[in-house]
């Protein structure tokens, strides 16, 4: 008797592995999922995350305890990760803001100056920012009480 071939929920909903990859890792090399950068379809990205959130999050946490996928960081992270080297966070730096305001409006850095990438500043201006030390994802999740019981038991026995 022939086997019944079942399509995954992802496929039935009209998504493919590129969409899944972008939800998990934040970008799509080929750009045919949700788009990249300023061309990204944010509403479609949000809708897909809402649809697949629970499944993707549980798979991610099982494989990578103490971390979260890109879509979680983009759509759900409550705040940026803290700097732990004793220097103020770049977003609070008055001089940095002045430098950004002096840039032409079309510059990538100006448009994305306060964007985050996995809880860290996406745009880096100075050597001090490039060598900054931030709390780990696990420390961030622990501090905010966002770790699952299984993660807590594995990471902090």
MIKOL-643273 format. One record per residue: x, y, z of N, C-alpha, C in turn. Coordinates in Angstrom, 3 decimals, decimal comma, padded with zeros to 6 digits. Example, Ala and Ser with C-alpha at 12.3 -4.5 7.8 and 13.67 -1.06 7.14 Angstrom:
<r <013,190; -005,690; 007,800>; <012,300; -004,500; 007,800>; <013,200; -003,300; 007,800>>
<r <012,850; -002,250; 007,080>; <013,670; -001,060; 007,140>; <012,900; 000,030; 007,870>>
This chain:
<r <000,836; -001,172; 000,000>; <000,000; 000,000; 000,000>; <000,892; 001,251; 000,000>>
<r <000,642; 002,198; -000,881>; <001,491; 003,378; -000,937>; <001,345; 004,256; 000,309>>
<r <002,441; 004,887; 000,660>; <002,431; 005,789; 001,818>; <001,781; 007,112; 001,453>>
<r <001,074; 007,671; 002,410>; <000,481; 008,982; 002,230>; <001,553; 010,023; 002,546>>
<r <001,840; 010,862; 001,581>; <002,847; 011,899; 001,795>; <002,183; 013,105; 002,427>>
<r <002,684; 013,483; 003,582>; <002,114; 014,627; 004,299>; <003,018; 015,845; 004,116>>
<r <002,390; 016,955; 003,868>; <003,134; 018,204; 003,774>; <003,210; 018,823; 005,161>>
<r <004,322; 019,426; 005,463>; <004,494; 020,050; 006,771>; <003,552; 021,246; 006,896>>
<r <003,311; 021,654; 008,135>; <002,466; 022,821; 008,395>; <003,053; 024,046; 007,698>>
<r <004,378; 024,121; 007,685>; <005,074; 025,224; 007,028>; <004,680; 025,288; 005,554>>
<r <004,766; 024,158; 004,881>; <004,446; 024,096; 003,453>; <002,960; 024,347; 003,190>>
<r <002,096; 023,775; 004,036>; <000,649; 023,957; 003,850>; <000,266; 025,428; 003,956>>
<r <000,997; 026,182; 004,766>; <000,692; 027,600; 004,955>; <001,333; 028,475; 003,877>>
<r <002,055; 027,858; 002,934>; <002,652; 028,617; 001,842>; <004,052; 029,126; 002,120>>
<r <004,708; 028,588; 003,142>; <006,064; 029,001; 003,484>; <007,036; 027,899; 003,099>>
<r <008,320; 028,259; 002,977>; <009,339; 027,264; 002,660>; <010,497; 027,381; 003,653>>
<r <011,556; 026,651; 003,396>; <012,703; 026,645; 004,314>; <013,410; 028,001; 004,384>>
<r <013,288; 028,809; 003,343>; <013,882; 030,152; 003,388>; <013,151; 031,014; 004,417>>
<r <011,824; 030,897; 004,463>; <011,045; 031,635; 005,462>; <011,435; 031,176; 006,866>>
<r <011,510; 029,869; 007,047>; <011,891; 029,308; 008,351>; <013,277; 029,801; 008,757>>
<r <014,200; 029,761; 007,814>; <015,566; 030,204; 008,084>; <015,637; 031,665; 008,482>>
<r <014,836; 032,500; 007,823>; <014,858; 033,920; 008,167>; <014,245; 034,163; 009,537>>
<r <013,227; 033,419; 009,909>; <012,655; 033,546; 011,247>; <013,669; 033,138; 012,309>>
<r <014,463; 032,126; 012,010>; <015,428; 031,624; 012,988>; <016,725; 032,433; 013,022>>
<r <017,216; 032,839; 011,852>; <018,551; 033,429; 011,786>; <018,576; 034,911; 011,427>>
<r <017,456; 035,474; 011,010>; <017,375; 036,913; 010,813>; <017,561; 037,424; 009,409>>
<r <018,077; 036,615; 008,518>; <018,232; 037,081; 007,147>; <018,079; 035,900; 006,202>>
<r <017,824; 036,225; 004,967>; <017,706; 035,212; 003,926>; <018,691; 035,578; 002,835>>
<r <019,679; 034,744; 002,629>; <020,737; 035,025; 001,670>; <020,165; 035,307; 000,279>>
<r <019,133; 034,573; -000,088>; <018,583; 034,713; -001,430>; <017,541; 035,826; -001,526>>
<r <017,043; 036,303; -000,383>; <016,105; 037,408; -000,380>; <014,723; 037,081; -000,890>>
<r <014,417; 035,789; -001,029>; <013,099; 035,439; -001,568>; <012,110; 035,006; -000,489>>
<r <012,462; 035,176; 000,765>; <011,525; 034,851; 001,849>; <010,727; 036,110; 002,175>>
<r <011,169; 036,871; 003,151>; <010,476; 038,098; 003,549>; <011,194; 039,343; 003,042>>
<r <012,297; 039,167; 002,327>; <013,114; 040,298; 001,907>; <014,127; 040,618; 002,993>>
<r <015,046; 041,495; 002,678>; <016,095; 041,864; 003,633>; <016,195; 043,375; 003,769>>
<r <016,675; 043,820; 004,912>; <016,922; 045,239; 005,132>; <015,671; 046,082; 005,007>>
<r <015,793; 047,181; 004,294>; <014,670; 048,104; 004,138>; <013,552; 047,517; 003,277>>
<r <013,865; 046,473; 002,497>; <012,869; 045,856; 001,620>; <012,111; 044,715; 002,294>>
<r <012,361; 044,495; 003,579>; <011,719; 043,379; 004,278>; <010,224; 043,635; 004,479>>
<r <009,424; 042,617; 004,245>; <007,975; 042,686; 004,482>; <007,731; 042,343; 005,953>>
<r <007,738; 043,360; 006,792>; <007,661; 043,190; 008,244>; <006,341; 042,555; 008,660>>
<r <005,250; 042,937; 008,024>; <003,943; 042,386; 008,391>; <003,877; 040,893; 008,105>>
<r <004,411; 040,467; 006,970>; <004,438; 039,036; 006,641>; <005,341; 038,284; 007,611>>
<r <006,457; 038,905; 007,996>; <007,384; 038,317; 008,957>; <006,677; 038,099; 010,296>>
<r <005,948; 039,132; 010,767>; <005,201; 039,027; 012,023>; <004,131; 037,948; 011,948>>
<r <003,417; 037,898; 010,846>; <002,345; 036,904; 010,692>; <002,906; 035,488; 010,722>>
<r <004,029; 035,275; 010,048>; <004,640; 033,946; 010,043>; <005,135; 033,577; 011,438>>
<r <005,724; 034,539; 012,154>; <006,200; 034,254; 013,513>; <005,029; 033,877; 014,419>>
<r <003,926; 034,593; 014,316>; <002,753; 034,266; 015,131>; <002,255; 032,853; 014,829>>
<r <002,290; 032,482; 013,570>; <001,807; 031,169; 013,161>; <002,715; 030,033; 013,641>>
<r <004,017; 030,236; 013,550>; <004,969; 029,152; 013,848>; <005,754; 029,356; 015,137>>
<r <005,466; 030,395; 015,886>; <006,239; 030,775; 017,067>; <006,483; 029,615; 018,028>>
<r <005,412; 028,999; 018,499>; <005,554; 027,973; 019,540>; <006,422; 026,808; 019,079>>
<r <006,191; 026,350; 017,873>; <006,949; 025,208; 017,360>; <008,418; 025,572; 017,148>>
<r <008,667; 026,692; 016,470>; <010,052; 027,091; 016,207>; <010,801; 027,408; 017,489>>
<r <010,134; 028,065; 018,423>; <010,776; 028,416; 019,686>; <011,139; 027,171; 020,490>>
<r <010,235; 026,201; 020,556>; <010,543; 024,981; 021,321>; <011,670; 024,188; 020,657>>
<r <011,678; 024,114; 019,325>; <012,774; 023,423; 018,627>; <014,102; 024,140; 018,861>>
<r <014,070; 025,479; 018,784>; <015,281; 026,269; 018,968>; <015,840; 026,086; 020,379>>
<r <014,975; 026,197; 021,371>; <015,424; 026,096; 022,765>; <015,985; 024,704; 023,054>>
<r <015,370; 023,670; 022,491>; <015,874; 022,312; 022,698>; <017,282; 022,156; 022,124>>
<r <017,539; 022,783; 020,985>; <018,848; 022,670; 020,338>; <019,857; 023,703; 020,852>>
<r <019,371; 024,855; 021,315>; <020,252; 025,968; 021,717>; <019,777; 026,587; 023,032>>
<r <019,862; 025,863; 024,140>; <019,354; 026,418; 025,402>; <020,082; 027,704; 025,784>>
<r <019,315; 028,646; 026,340>; <019,896; 029,913; 026,766>; <020,012; 030,934; 025,655>>
<r <019,407; 030,648; 024,504>; <019,411; 031,591; 023,386>; <018,010; 031,645; 022,796>>
<r <017,795; 032,609; 021,903>; <016,516; 032,748; 021,218>; <016,767; 033,028; 019,745>>
<r <015,827; 032,619; 018,876>; <015,989; 032,875; 017,438>; <015,813; 034,355; 017,102>>
<r <016,210; 034,720; 015,903>; <016,182; 036,120; 015,467>; <014,794; 036,737; 015,570>>
<r <013,757; 036,031; 015,158>; <012,407; 036,608; 015,189>; <012,011; 036,971; 016,620>>
<r <012,408; 036,164; 017,583>; <012,108; 036,497; 018,978>; <012,791; 037,806; 019,345>>
<r <014,060; 037,958; 018,989>; <014,802; 039,181; 019,312>; <014,188; 040,389; 018,619>>
<r <013,736; 040,219; 017,393>; <013,166; 041,340; 016,642>; <011,798; 041,731; 017,176>>
<r <010,960; 040,745; 017,480>; <009,558; 041,020; 017,784>; <009,186; 040,969; 019,264>>
<r <009,970; 040,285; 020,095>; <009,530; 040,071; 021,469>; <010,495; 040,521; 022,561>>
<r <011,744; 040,741; 022,241>; <012,711; 041,097; 023,282>; <012,284; 042,381; 023,982>>
<r <012,194; 042,356; 025,305>; <011,683; 043,519; 026,026>; <012,638; 044,710; 026,103>>
<r <013,942; 044,471; 025,962>; <014,929; 045,554; 026,063>; <016,243; 045,079; 025,461>>
<r <017,182; 046,013; 025,190>; <018,494; 045,602; 024,684>; <019,292; 044,873; 025,766>>
<r <020,298; 044,111; 025,337>; <021,196; 043,489; 026,300>; <022,052; 044,577; 026,952>>
<r <022,363; 044,390; 028,228>; <023,137; 045,387; 028,980>; <024,625; 045,263; 028,696>>
<r <025,245; 046,413; 028,720>; <026,691; 046,464; 028,613>; <027,274; 046,158; 029,985>>
<r <028,294; 045,294; 030,060>; <028,830; 044,873; 031,359>; <030,264; 045,338; 031,593>>
<r <030,780; 046,188; 030,699>; <032,160; 046,654; 030,859>; <032,252; 048,004; 031,561>>
<r <031,130; 048,471; 032,141>; <031,148; 049,699; 032,912>; <031,007; 050,974; 032,102>>
<r <030,833; 050,860; 030,806>; <030,695; 052,031; 029,941>; <029,223; 052,137; 029,528>>
<r <028,742; 053,362; 029,325>; <027,330; 053,531; 028,981>; <026,993; 052,865; 027,649>>
<r <025,754; 052,471; 027,531>; <025,258; 051,839; 026,313>; <025,321; 052,861; 025,176>>
<r <025,685; 052,438; 023,962>; <025,768; 053,385; 022,848>; <024,483; 054,180; 022,605>>
<r <023,325; 053,593; 022,861>; <022,064; 054,288; 022,618>; <021,887; 055,485; 023,563>>
<r <022,612; 055,498; 024,670>; <022,515; 056,589; 025,635>; <023,616; 057,637; 025,436>>
<r <024,479; 057,431; 024,459>; <025,622; 058,310; 024,237>; <025,222; 059,559; 023,446>>
<r <025,330; 060,720; 024,074>; <024,950; 061,992; 023,468>; <025,829; 062,320; 022,258>>
<r <027,124; 062,058; 022,336>; <028,051; 062,355; 021,243>; <027,725; 061,489; 020,020>>
<r <027,406; 060,251; 020,264>; <027,014; 059,349; 019,169>; <025,778; 059,895; 018,456>>
<r <024,794; 060,342; 019,220>; <023,562; 060,896; 018,627>; <023,881; 062,106; 017,752>>
<r <024,779; 062,968; 018,215>; <025,148; 064,150; 017,441>; <025,829; 063,756; 016,132>>
<r <026,699; 062,756; 016,187>; <027,379; 062,287; 014,971>; <026,380; 061,727; 013,969>>
<r <025,394; 061,010; 014,467>; <024,373; 060,430; 013,594>; <023,534; 061,524; 012,955>>
<r <023,141; 062,515; 013,744>; <022,312; 063,605; 013,218>; <023,037; 064,413; 012,148>>
<r <024,367; 064,420; 012,176>; <025,149; 065,142; 011,179>; <025,262; 064,384; 009,858>>
<r <024,887; 063,119; 009,848>; <024,967; 062,312; 008,627>; <023,796; 062,605; 007,701>>
<r <024,006; 062,430; 006,396>; <022,878; 062,555; 005,465>; <021,804; 061,512; 005,784>>
<r <020,556; 061,861; 005,554>; <019,425; 061,005; 005,925>; <019,429; 059,664; 005,200>>
<r <020,033; 059,578; 004,036>; <019,988; 058,326; 003,274>; <021,023; 057,296; 003,732>>
<r <021,932; 057,655; 004,615>; <022,941; 056,707; 005,084>; <022,286; 055,570; 005,868>>
<r <022,777; 054,372; 005,624>; <022,277; 053,185; 006,334>; <022,402; 053,388; 007,839>>
<r <023,549; 053,877; 008,287>; <023,793; 054,031; 009,728>; <022,769; 054,954; 010,373>>
<r <022,395; 056,009; 009,673>; <021,424; 056,942; 010,257>; <020,046; 056,303; 010,359>>
<r <019,652; 055,563; 009,340>; <018,324; 054,937; 009,344>; <018,222; 053,806; 010,373>>
<r <019,343; 053,190; 010,698>; <019,305; 052,004; 011,561>; <020,109; 052,169; 012,844>>
<r <020,328; 053,395; 013,251>; <021,202; 053,672; 014,384>; <020,731; 053,029; 015,684>>
<r <019,433; 052,883; 015,870>; <018,933; 052,284; 017,111>; <018,332; 050,901; 016,897>>
<r <018,682; 050,265; 015,794>; <018,235; 048,893; 015,561>; <019,092; 047,934; 016,377>>
<r <018,489; 046,815; 016,720>; <019,206; 045,781; 017,467>; <019,380; 044,536; 016,607>>
<r <020,437; 043,801; 016,873>; <020,688; 042,510; 016,240>; <020,989; 041,534; 017,363>>
<r <020,053; 040,656; 017,658>; <020,146; 039,719; 018,781>; <020,398; 040,476; 020,092>>
<r <019,738; 041,615; 020,237>; <019,819; 042,396; 021,464>; <021,007; 043,328; 021,557>>
<r <021,850; 043,358; 020,526>; <023,040; 044,211; 020,498>; <022,863; 045,296; 019,444>>
<r <023,574; 046,440; 019,571>; <023,463; 047,479; 018,553>; <023,859; 046,947; 017,176>>
<r <023,031; 047,234; 016,189>; <023,280; 046,767; 014,824>; <024,358; 047,603; 014,146>>
<r <024,416; 048,888; 014,465>; <025,372; 049,802; 013,849>; <026,432; 050,181; 014,881>>
<r <027,702; 050,042; 014,488>; <028,820; 050,355; 015,378>; <029,610; 051,503; 014,763>>
<r <029,871; 052,547; 015,557>; <030,570; 053,734; 015,062>; <032,024; 053,812; 015,472>>
<r <032,332; 053,394; 016,674>; <033,675; 053,621; 017,203>; <034,345; 052,324; 017,609>>
<r <035,635; 052,388; 017,819>; <036,372; 051,221; 018,284>; <035,847; 050,782; 019,652>>
<r <035,503; 051,747; 020,495>; <034,949; 051,423; 021,811>; <033,667; 050,615; 021,703>>
<r <032,864; 050,932; 020,707>; <031,622; 050,167; 020,502>; <031,923; 048,776; 019,951>>
<r <032,968; 048,663; 019,137>; <033,274; 047,355; 018,550>; <033,902; 046,405; 019,561>>
<r <034,486; 046,939; 020,634>; <035,099; 046,072; 021,653>; <034,254; 045,990; 022,926>>
<r <033,039; 046,526; 022,863>; <032,161; 046,534; 024,037>; <031,833; 045,113; 024,485>>
<r <031,648; 044,952; 025,772>; <031,270; 043,659; 026,364>; <029,820; 043,744; 026,830>>
<r <029,011; 042,814; 026,366>; <027,599; 042,773; 026,729>; <027,294; 041,473; 027,456>>
<r <026,211; 041,471; 028,211>; <025,793; 040,249; 028,882>; <025,464; 039,193; 027,828>>
<r <025,648; 037,941; 028,194>; <025,323; 036,858; 027,273>; <023,809; 036,741; 027,121>>
<r <023,389; 036,019; 026,091>; <021,948; 035,801; 025,919>; <021,372; 035,084; 027,139>>
<r <022,101; 034,079; 027,641>; <021,610; 033,319; 028,795>; <021,478; 034,210; 030,028>>
<r <022,459; 035,087; 030,252>; <022,394; 035,999; 031,401>; <021,227; 036,971; 031,251>>
<r <021,008; 037,445; 030,038>; <019,891; 038,352; 029,749>; <018,554; 037,669; 030,044>>
<r <018,387; 036,464; 029,502>; <017,141; 035,723; 029,698>; <016,933; 035,373; 031,173>>
<r <018,009; 035,034; 031,874>; <017,926; 034,718; 033,299>; <017,534; 035,965; 034,107>>
<r <018,171; 037,091; 033,820>; <017,895; 038,340; 034,528>; <016,433; 038,753; 034,385>>
<r <015,862; 038,540; 033,205>; <014,481; 038,946; 032,954>; <013,464; 037,842; 033,252>>
<r <013,937; 036,691; 033,738>; <013,033; 035,589; 034,079>; <012,381; 034,951; 032,866>>
<r <013,107; 034,890; 031,746>; <012,542; 034,370; 030,501>; <013,026; 032,967; 030,145>>
<r <013,847; 032,379; 030,990>; <014,312; 031,007; 030,734>; <013,210; 030,014; 031,097>>
<r <013,139; 028,925; 030,338>; <012,218; 027,847; 030,700>; <012,820; 027,079; 031,866>>
<r <012,014; 026,258; 032,519>; <012,520; 025,448; 033,635>; <013,633; 024,518; 033,170>>
<r <013,473; 023,927; 031,992>; <014,490; 023,014; 031,457>; <015,804; 023,754; 031,198>>
<r <015,719; 024,954; 030,644>; <016,933; 025,750; 030,401>; <017,610; 026,111; 031,713>>
<r <016,833; 026,544; 032,668>; <017,382; 026,933; 033,964>; <018,117; 025,749; 034,600>>
<r <017,509; 024,571; 034,549>; <018,133; 023,391; 035,136>; <019,429; 023,024; 034,416>>
<r <019,443; 023,195; 033,104>; <020,644; 022,846; 032,330>; <021,756; 023,877; 032,481>>
<r <021,393; 025,148; 032,465>; <022,396; 026,215; 032,483>; <022,871; 026,610; 033,877>>
<r <021,971; 026,510; 034,852>; <022,307; 026,935; 036,222>; <021,949; 025,819; 037,198>>
<r <022,703; 024,693; 037,166>; <022,354; 023,558; 038,042>; <022,531; 023,884; 039,526>>
